[in-house]
Amino acid sequence: MTAAANPSDEAIRAILRDRVDVGRQSVGMVVGVIDEDGRRLFAHGRASAREERPLDGDTVFEIGSITKVFTALLLAEMATRGEVALDDPVARLLPREVKTPALGRKQIALLDLATYTSGLPRMPSNFDPKDKDNPYADYTVARLYEFLSGHVLRFVPGAHYEYANLGFGLLGHALALRAGKSYEELVVERICAPLGMESTRVSLTPSMRERLARGHDASLEPVANWDIPTLAGAGGLRSTANDLFKFLAAVALPGSESAVGRAAQRLLKTQRPTGEPGAAVNAAMGWFVQPLADDVIVLKNGGTGGYRSFVGYSPWSRKGGFVLANTGGNDVDDIGLHLVNAARSLRQYPPQIAVDPAILATYAGVYALKPGFALTIRARAGRLYVRGAGQIELELFADAEDRFFMRSVDAQAIFIREKDGRAREVIWHQGGEYRYCPRIE
């Protein structure tokens, strides 16, 4: 099997200029490519919209759900040592007073948590943050245990895929209890220290804080960092490009004889179908596996309020790549996939045009997409933004005066205006479906 040649240095630089300078998808980006010939690092943009500090391989980013791969790797490493078994019920690692849900005699195994098939929902029902800008900060262990003790499973563990912030948060917590350490201490001891990853942590060291890229929302305004104490195993890590090079070299490129490398070889042995429409994607331990015509890509992405990230590799071509962006909302997966296999095409967008701010103001309002779910449209400084109920705000880009598209997801909007110019509804196109969304505010 063969994969397409690596994109050239100039091609990668052009991609970053397009996404940062033209598309305004991030204040800055750092990307890396690693293969048997060595490493290539590229940075474009700034660490903050309000200062000129440049980005480099030591700049710190929140990596969000890429943390899940580290949590799965901890499980594999502890299983290799004989400290746990993959089929151990998670209940065995939790305090006796915690009633962990089961379905009949089928309990939730550690492997079920690591492969997104625990039967638990994506998030606990008692997740109700006081601070929407730092939503995980006040979710406590007590509330996690309260949820588990009262939850009733709808799916048999191991049989149903559902993306798993709760599941990986629980897995990281349980493994930490088994080791008698905090989640961060366990990651540092078992993964970071052996690989020399000194800038991958949950809590920012003084040095990391000095090198931290400021997170931004889709309008490129600074936002708060996220603190994830209880569910850290789902998305609590920060890291750098130079550390991710070391991580990929150990877990993705064959020949690593380290304990971490040997444990990483177990991550792809169990794969369960996600059933996602339009893509043959399997969930492995932490990773997702996407077959191609002449290749296969192992990948994971991440996102917090102010950051987006991607890491992936091909076990066939022995190439790896990652993308770190200090702006939330706009995913970078197509760039990452293209770095690993240039045959994976980048998203193509229509030419953008500028729209009179007075016209944009007529689109601002709230539109009903479906019962109980509305889209809030906001105009600001000559730009237009949309926020789905309970979701982060994303930018809309114009290719006509009344027609807009998104760079973060495959979605388009057409505004229908009254004679007085005020929009009465928006036609929303996403996932092959058109929805007529009347203005309700």
Secondary structure, 3 states (H helix, E strand, C coil): CCCCCCCCHHHHHHHHHHHHHHCCCCCEEEEEEEECCEEEEEEEEEEECCEEEECCCCCEEECHHHHHHHHHHHHHHHHHHCCCCCCCEHHHHCCCCCCCCEECCEECEHHHHHCCCCCCCCCCCCCCCCCCCCCCCCCCHHHHHHHHHHCCCCCCCCCCCCCCHHHHHHHHHHHHHHHCCCHHHHHHHHHHHHHCCCCCECCCCHHHHHCECCCECCCCCECCCCCCCCCHHHHCCEECHHHHHHHHHHHCCCCCCCHHHHHHCCCCCCCEECCCCCCCCEECCCCEEEECCCCEEEEEEEEECCEEEEEEEECCCCEEEEEEECCCCCCCHHHHHHHHCCCCCCCCCCCCCCCCHHHHHHHCEEEEEECCEEEEEEEECCEEEEEECCCCEEEEEEEECCEEECCCCCEEEEEEECCCCCEEEEEEEECCEEEEEEECC
